Amino acid sequence: MSSEGISYQVIMMPNARDEDDTRQSVTFEKPVEAYLFPWDAESCTIIDSVIARIAPKYSMVILAILVLEGPQNFGVLRRALGASAKTLAERLRALEAEGLIARTVGDGRVVTTTYSATSAANEFYDVLCAMRDWGRRLWPAV
């Protein structure tokens, strides 16, 4: 069913600061929800999911280090972040499960584990930079 050609009327309640205490009527060509939520529910779910994956402590910093500095071993990351071994291991496992980093275990005399950014992390880094730039423009004092 198409909403083309249908007018939607919104009754706006008076604001306590308005001098005129009467209701106002505004007419839109689309339902108000179309302006507030221009994406479908799936798009919103995807964005929420991405934010939930990168929000935990150290996730964005780990990605930035691996993208900008290249592969790093566990000890280097731990010293750079000042994170506990348990916390860092949890974050690395989660980022690996999400496909953002790759883990390589060396088979030498001393076993070393190296973490590197995947192509998905490199692509996502551009999104993080865009978010940073947007934040700087919107909240320059932060």
N, C-alpha and C positions, 0 to 999 in steps of 0.2 A: 504494500500500500504506500503510495507516494504522498508526501505532504506538500507537493508543489502546488502553488496557487492558493494555499490555505493560509489565512491570517491567524495569528495567535495573539490574544490580548492578555496582558499582565496587569493586574491591579496592584499598584504600589501603595503600601501602607504609609501613612504620614510619619515623618521623622519627628522625634520630640523636639528637635532644634528648629524645625520649620515653623515659620510664622503662620502659614496657611495650614489649617488642620484638616483639610479635605483630602480624600483619596485621589490619586492620580492614575490615569490609565495610559499605557504605552502599548503600541501595536508593533509586533515583529513579524517578519515573513517566515521565520523558522521557530520551532519551539526553543525556549530559553536554554534547555539542556544542550542543544546543538552548539550554542556559543560557549557554554561552560565546559562541556566535555566533547570537544570535536573529534576525539578518537573513540574507537569502539572499546569495549571492555577488555578484549584481548590485548590491545596496545597498552592499556593501563597496567594490566597484569604483568606484561613483559617488563615494563619500566620499573615497577615495584620489585620484581624479581632481581633485576640487575642491581638496583640500589641495595637490596638486602645482601647480595653477594659481595659487594665491595665495601660495605659499611663497617664491618668488624675492624677493630684496631689493627693497624699495620698493613692491611691489605693493599691500599693504594700506594703506600711507600714501598712495599716489596715489589709491586709491579713496576713502579717508576725506576727503582734501582736496577732491576733485571732488564728493563727495556733500554735504559740509558747507559748502563755500565757493562751489560753483557752477563754471561753466566757467572754465578757466585756459589761458593760452598756455604754450608750451614753456619759454620763458625764466623765467617765474614759477615753474613747477614745478621747474626745474633749480636756481634759487636757493634755493627752499624746502627742497629735499632735499639739496643739496650733491652731487648725483650728476654723473658725467661725462655729456657729451652722448650718447656712444655707449650707455652703460648705460641712461639714461633713454629714449632712442629705442627700444631693444630692448624695454624693459618696456611702453612705451606701445603699440608694435606688437602685442605679445603680448596685452595686455589688450583692445585693439581687436578682434583676431582672435577672442577669447573672447566678444565681445559685451558686455563690461562697461563699455567707454568708447566714445564716438563722437568722431571727428575731423572738424573742419570747417576747410576752407582758405578764407581770405578772398580776395577778388579785387580788393582795393584796390591802390593804388600800391605800398604795402609789403605783401608777402604775409605774412599771419599765420595760424598754425595754432592752433586752439583745441580743447581736449579737454574733454569733459563726461561726466558719469556717465549711463549708460543706466538704464532702469527696473530692469533686472536687477541693476545695481550698487547702486541704492537699496534693493532688496529684500535683497541680500546683506549690506549694511551692518548690518541688524538682526541677522543671524547673527553677524557679527564682534563686535557689541556683546554679544551673549549669550555668546560665547566669552570675551570680555574679563571679563565679570562672573563667569562660572564660574571662570576662572583666578584672579581676585582672591579669591574665596571659598576655593578649594582651596589656593592658594599666596599667602597675604597678604603675605609678605615680598618677593615678586618685584616 
